[in-house]
Amino acid sequence: MTAAPIIATDTRGLATRFAFAERGTTLAVEVRAGITTFMVMAYIIFVNPIVLGYVGVPGLEGKGLPFAPTLTVTCLTAGLMSIAMGLGTNYPLALAPGMGLNAVVAFELVAGRGLTWPQAMTVILVEGVVITVLVLTRFRQAMMDAVPLGLKHAISVGIGLFIAFIGFVTAGFVVKPATVRCRSRWVRCVACPSWSSCSDSCSRCGCSRVESAARSSSVSSAPP
């Protein structure tokens, strides 16, 4: 008999705390929006440990962060920071590890430049401090306003394609071919002025008397 009044009181408390009436929303709408947001960004739960753990990357197996602990930290970070965003700012924004930044850490700092994981995370800490200073001084907002809207959209599309490519590679839809056709050598027939790429016979007359010529990778057409 007392459950309904308690629930109603809790609902009114939430409505007052988060200004539902001022924002023209209800608890049911916010719950649906929260579930939708979670479903949209849930891929991060698995993609982040895959990227940081070099899952499926030849030559880097075992050199990344362990999958299970990274997955757990990813969930805790996203959950706690999203709750803090809602309680502290009353904005419906979800926070999670950045998908572009994790690739920079894994493939540029650690695999590319040879930094250890603690050193790479120190770089990220310094980056976070710098961003905080830029936010407090409003310089970051000025930079964001200076970026054209089309470039902002292109960045979002690029990140999406990068994530999709990782998924395709991990699922096996995109594979590295066993052999790659050579495109570094052109051959010229000594009997006619014909050039062929990576061939021991003339593509025009079928003559086997050909001579090779070095071709720079920067040249996009056959030698004259």
KEGUMI-963040 format. One line per 3 residues: number of its first residue (from 0); their letters; for each residue y, x, z of C-alpha. Coordinates in Angstrom, 3 decimals. Example, Ala and Ser with C-alpha at 12.3 -4.5 7.8 and 13.67 -1.06 7.14 Angstrom:
2
0	as	-4.500:12.300:7.800; -1.060:13.670:7.140;
This chain:
224
0	mta	0.000:0.000:0.000; 2.369:2.916:0.604; 1.365:5.015:-2.412;
3	api	3.594:3.198:-4.912; 6.819:3.572:-2.881; 6.079:7.268:-2.344;
6	iat	5.485:7.815:-6.078; 8.647:5.864:-6.901; 10.630:7.955:-4.437;
9	dtr	9.249:11.188:-5.936; 10.089:9.958:-9.436; 13.651:9.124:-8.417;
12	gla	13.926:12.534:-6.801; 12.878:14.264:-10.026; 15.221:12.055:-12.039;
15	trf	18.103:13.038:-9.799; 17.176:16.726:-9.650; 16.915:17.125:-13.429;
18	afa	19.601:14.563:-14.399; 17.340:12.327:-16.474; 19.945:9.572:-16.747;
21	erg	22.693:11.940:-17.883; 20.429:13.452:-20.523; 19.071:10.118:-21.702;
24	ttl	15.432:10.893:-20.925; 12.610:9.840:-18.626; 9.774:11.522:-16.758;
27	ave	7.237:10.313:-19.353; 9.283:11.793:-22.202; 9.630:15.118:-20.404;
30	vra	5.899:15.272:-19.687; 5.083:14.676:-23.358; 7.647:17.263:-24.390;
33	git	6.185:19.791:-21.973; 2.651:19.249:-23.275; 3.879:19.581:-26.859;
36	tfm	5.713:22.811:-26.072; 2.620:24.218:-24.387; 0.413:23.381:-27.370;
39	vma	2.874:25.008:-29.761; 3.072:28.281:-27.817; -0.497:28.409:-26.463;
42	yii	-1.490:30.866:-29.205; 0.368:33.543:-27.228; -2.362:33.377:-24.579;
45	fvn	-4.801:34.989:-27.007; -2.590:36.774:-29.537; -0.793:38.902:-26.943;
48	piv	-3.961:40.518:-25.513; -5.343:40.865:-29.057; -2.278:42.836:-30.170;
51	lgy	-1.998:44.949:-27.017; -5.751:45.579:-26.982; -6.042:46.606:-30.653;
54	vgv	-8.769:44.021:-31.145; -10.333:44.503:-34.571; -8.126:47.484:-35.463;
57	pgl	-10.303:50.325:-36.838; -9.824:53.625:-35.046; -7.984:52.135:-32.082;
60	egk	-10.796:50.280:-30.326; -10.826:50.972:-26.603; -7.352:52.533:-26.597;
63	glp	-5.443:49.360:-25.796; -5.025:47.268:-22.691; -8.114:45.388:-21.419;
66	fap	-8.337:41.858:-22.799; -8.995:39.764:-19.660; -6.286:41.260:-17.388;
69	tlt	-3.737:41.128:-20.212; -4.571:37.477:-20.864; -4.166:36.686:-17.160;
72	vtc	-0.813:38.465:-16.906; 0.376:36.721:-20.080; -0.397:33.304:-18.572;
75	lta	1.167:34.107:-15.200; 4.304:35.554:-16.778; 4.830:32.604:-19.114;
78	glm	4.099:30.032:-16.408; 6.240:31.518:-13.649; 9.198:32.353:-15.886;
81	sia	9.162:28.896:-17.521; 9.143:27.241:-14.079; 11.977:29.509:-12.946;
84	mgl	13.956:28.601:-16.071; 13.571:24.870:-15.341; 14.347:25.081:-11.641;
87	gtn	17.132:27.618:-11.897; 19.019:26.474:-15.005; 17.757:22.916:-15.642;
90	ypl	17.201:23.814:-19.294; 13.971:22.731:-21.078; 13.192:26.213:-22.341;
93	ala	9.784:27.886:-22.122; 9.584:31.652:-21.746; 6.708:33.909:-22.799;
96	pgm	6.049:37.490:-23.960; 7.677:38.216:-27.318; 5.267:38.480:-30.232;
99	gln	7.396:40.964:-32.136; 8.048:43.209:-29.170; 4.378:43.531:-28.225;
102	avv	3.595:44.845:-31.710; 6.373:47.419:-31.362; 4.895:48.583:-28.060;
105	afe	1.305:48.724:-29.297; 1.661:50.129:-32.804; 4.992:51.971:-32.781;
108	lva	5.376:53.408:-29.278; 1.748:53.931:-28.243; -0.265:54.296:-31.461;
111	grg	2.573:55.699:-33.590; 4.555:57.938:-31.260; 1.791:58.808:-28.820;
114	ltw	3.390:57.423:-25.667; 1.194:56.401:-22.787; 1.198:52.760:-21.735;
117	pqa	3.312:53.446:-18.603; 5.845:55.322:-20.728; 5.973:52.505:-23.277;
120	mtv	6.486:49.916:-20.531; 9.303:52.069:-19.124; 11.007:51.856:-22.503;
123	ilv	10.706:48.064:-22.327; 12.146:48.088:-18.793; 15.159:50.066:-19.983;
126	egv	15.533:47.688:-22.920; 15.519:44.736:-20.518; 18.220:46.322:-18.353;
129	vit	20.392:46.947:-21.420; 19.921:43.348:-22.604; 20.867:42.074:-19.134;
132	vlv	24.091:44.086:-19.219; 24.881:42.779:-22.698; 24.283:39.203:-21.536;
135	ltr	26.472:39.559:-18.446; 29.306:41.042:-20.528; 28.851:38.319:-23.218;
138	frq	28.527:41.044:-25.851; 25.063:39.796:-26.813; 26.455:36.344:-27.568;
141	amm	29.100:37.919:-29.793; 26.407:39.820:-31.692; 24.263:36.712:-32.093;
144	dav	27.229:34.750:-33.429; 27.863:37.522:-35.960; 24.330:37.280:-37.401;
147	plg	24.229:34.881:-40.388; 22.191:31.722:-39.891; 20.029:32.537:-42.900;
150	lkh	19.047:35.875:-41.366; 18.129:34.147:-38.101; 15.847:31.785:-40.014;
153	ais	14.350:34.717:-41.939; 13.533:36.537:-38.687; 11.723:33.457:-37.367;
156	vgi	9.771:33.109:-40.614; 8.899:36.802:-40.597; 7.536:36.652:-37.063;
159	glf	5.507:33.569:-37.987; 4.005:35.276:-41.035; 3.204:38.354:-38.953;
162	iaf	1.366:36.254:-36.385; -0.444:34.349:-39.144; -1.500:37.652:-40.742;
165	igf	-2.948:38.859:-37.433; -4.899:35.621:-37.187; -6.216:35.930:-40.750;
168	vta	-7.331:39.523:-40.148; -8.997:38.687:-36.843; -10.768:35.673:-38.363;
171	gfv	-11.992:37.743:-41.295; -10.056:35.907:-44.000; -8.129:39.090:-44.810;
174	vkp	-10.251:42.236:-45.123; -9.570:45.753:-46.284; -11.292:46.388:-49.646;
177	atv	-14.014:48.996:-49.728; -12.392:50.789:-52.654; -8.799:50.907:-53.772;
180	rcr	-7.956:51.427:-57.423; -6.204:54.730:-57.982; -2.639:54.382:-59.199;
183	srw	-1.540:58.005:-58.893; -2.684:59.344:-62.318; -1.894:58.444:-65.891;
186	vrc	-3.805:59.749:-68.899; -2.553:60.106:-72.480; -4.628:60.014:-75.636;
189	vac	-4.228:63.142:-77.773; -4.903:61.124:-80.928; -2.303:58.362:-80.446;
192	psw	0.789:57.801:-78.236; -1.056:55.564:-75.786; -1.032:55.855:-72.004;
195	ssc	-3.722:54.478:-69.672; -3.895:54.371:-65.880; -6.860:56.113:-64.195;
198	sds	-9.049:56.164:-67.280; -10.978:58.811:-69.156; -10.717:56.985:-72.466;
201	csr	-7.832:55.606:-74.495; -7.225:51.879:-73.953; -5.916:51.510:-77.515;
204	cgc	-8.285:53.408:-79.766; -11.199:54.099:-77.420; -10.909:57.820:-77.980;
207	srv	-12.354:59.960:-75.202; -9.952:62.814:-75.938; -7.357:62.308:-73.260;
210	esa	-5.180:64.564:-71.157; -4.046:63.719:-67.607; -0.490:63.663:-66.362;
213	ars	0.748:63.589:-62.775; 2.596:60.440:-61.925; 5.027:60.144:-59.057;
216	ssv	4.465:57.232:-56.708; 8.125:56.297:-57.159; 7.689:55.663:-60.914;
219	ssa	6.913:52.031:-61.617; 6.113:52.275:-65.344; 3.982:54.484:-67.553;
222	pp	5.436:57.798:-68.773; 7.138:57.518:-72.171;
